[in-house]
């Protein structure tokens, strides 16, 4: 299963938290594929130093499931969120979701040597290169786009929202995995 975003003070799943605000950029309702893939990445980083086979299995389950439910075959990239019904609740594209997912795909390839993870990595990198990379000034442009990849703002960075942490760490992980 997937990892839910919000819990009550008693650590019970809060299925109602922000249900009427699924596009909230900091506390959205639903499952976020970027967070499922970030959990998978974290498991693979722990696995690198203290290997346990269950970590790779769980990382695959999280990544493969999030990919299957959030990859936009029509416009490329991964959407931001889906609900317990496995339908998209936020179809916009966020920069960090693509970056974390590329990093995770590269780490899954490193851990499994399964070529499907290279294919997914290449698919996302091609998408990011076309829609997110700033070919004039470097780094990535913007925080989020519409489902069909139209920029919602010309701002390159947004305090508290868009910094290059996700993309830089993703590059480090990808270089490490593909060395």
HUWO-V730601 format. One line per field, one symbol per residue. phi: phi as a letter, one per 20 degrees, with the letter a starting at -180 (. if undefined). burial: # if it has 9 or more other ideal C-beta (glycine too) atoms within 8 Angstrom, else .. A space follows every 10 residues. Layout:
phi->???
burial->???
This chain:
phi->.eefeccffe mdgdfeglge cfdgfdcffn edgfffffff ffffffggdb fbffffgfff fffffffgec fefednmdfe bbegemdfdb efddgfffff ffffgffffg fdmfffffff gfffffffff ddfefednmd emdbcfgeme febefeccgm cccegfffff fffffffdf
burial->..####.... ...#..##.. ####...### ########## #.#####... ....##.### .##.###.## .#...##### ###.....## .######### ########## ##....##.# #.######.. ####....## .####.#.#. .#...#.... .#...##.## ..##..#..
